[in-house]
Amino acid sequence: MSVDMLNFDNCKVLAIGDLMIDEYVWGDVDRISPEAPVQIVSVTSEDYTLGGAGNVINNLAMLGADVFPVGVVGVGADGKRILEKLSALGAATQGVIQEADRPTTRKTRIIGANQQMLRIDRETKRDISDQTRSAIIRYVEAKIADTDMVLISDYAKGLLSKSLLQRLIAIAKAHHKPVIADPKGLDFSKYAGVTVLTPNKKEAALASGIEIRDDAALMKAGNRLLETCGIENLLITCGKDGMILFEPGKEPFKIPAQARQVFDVSGAGDTVLSVLGLAMANGLSLKQGAEIANAAAGIVVGKAGTATVSKQELAAALNLFPDPTTLKQKSCPELSALCRELRKKGRHVVLTNGCFDLLHAGHVLLFSASKRLGDLLIVAIDDDASVKALKGPGRPVIGEKERVRILSALDSVDYVTVFSDGELETLIEAIRPDILTKGSNYSEDTVFGAEAVARLGGRVVLVPVIENLSSSGIINAIRDKSA
């Protein structure tokens, strides 16, 4: 397998499913309501992102595909937000039908003190109107010849009735276009005719009527679904146990999970659907596509933030990227967006900074201790000019590019960024770390950036250091021996 096989830029995908808007409301919590024994959240910010099938579309767009969404929204502000966000991704919106009397599905998460306190769902599950159904069919009929793949993301919000699904699948099959569906509900016969169905293990258990407690039960459930639901192939996702592919007349094919650490499984199914579809649209076999989708899922659940995957990350996971360590280097704007997503999920970000010109055991201990304080560790390093200004002529002995590569190779380090003199406070304001760490050879009043961190609601933690161990000391000792 080569990197060229991950070139999805020419893939055209019809993405059909329930579109939602995810609203996040952040605030401070410092008192109890006098009206009832509940906490008061003083709102500080709000954000909106695509949810449901919108996450599938987001994944497809991030991987470079041309996406043609098909779904239904209301005519109010939330429907407008979805259309705007789809357009911002470069996705066509002609297949998104607005129903005047239908609310747009919105899921609101209230987050106080970095903890999700409440979720509020606004939605209807009633079937779409006959007029909307007809409009969707006309759009799919008009676009199907120019697309490579049809992906169906069913969240059971009234869009994908059995009759509409069967009509859409028939249109795709008539034009010899593969269809992959991520199902919902107990009746998988509604997806009869799809090329691949991708339930998770719990969904497969409920639909097959078999309690899956071991591999034998999993095999039995998979074979029953394959034999009774009229689907061509079945890919069951099993979380930490990977995936298993069922194809007619073949032994089930197991694919082990690749995630080192699971932060968040939400969105993994959307990623599997997206990547499997793009791989097959790119001419790869179902088995190859499943392996790539499994690698993508491992990346997504190992993230504490966004539920999308880049081509570079995917290539690195498949050992196709020449230097995967450089994938950890992020710019200030990239980290800002990443940390904003982390805060939606109540995750904690730790930042540490320094020259790290010559890595030693004290640095390694600092990074390990810092990572244990939160969910994600960002290491910010001074650029070469800053190191020279701080340490004098002949420094750094290791350039910033190599320092990034060395730091990126450490498991305790999630991301690395390079900053210039005077930019640390800007970086702190952009990522809003919960904790800033420094070695205990500092005091809190000498930690640069401490005031900015405190002002943004974070704190400084001083990590015990190994005495008499420093990069400068080691460098000077080497120079003395060489003299």
Helices and strands as residue ranges (DSSP letters): G 3-6, E 12-17, E 19-32, E 39-52, H 53-62, E 66-73, H 77-88, E 96-98, E 105-112, E 115-122, H 130-143, G 144-146, E 149-153, H 162-174, E 179-182, G 188-191, E 196-197, H 201-208, H 215-228, E 234-237, G 239-241, E 243-246, E 253-255, H 268-281, H 286-301, H 311-317, G 324-328, H 332-344, E 349-354, H 361-372, E 376-382, H 384-391, H 400-408, E 415-419, H 424-431, E 435-439, G 444-446, H 450-455, E 459-463, H 471-482
